[in-house]
């Protein structure tokens, strides 16, 4: 006898416990939701320092800080949120 993992559905359930990968459109929206506020906050916090840099160096600095925040900090919770939202939608 196997013990179901937490959050798994019984064998007779018609709903999958794991959402499939996001569509291109869903992923684009998730990335935008993560990137826009991150860049806005970084610009507000680091604006004085960033203003003294050239455009290329400023962009490099922002990307170097923002990409790890988005990939490791914001995207995992957004993927979990998407999974919970999709799990609430009844499947016919």
Secondary structure, 3 states (H helix, E strand, C coil): CCCCCCCCCCCCCCCCCCCCCCCHHHHHHHHHHHHHHHHHHHHHHHHHHHCCCCHHHHHHHHHHHHHHHHHHHHHHHHHHHHHHHHHHCCCC
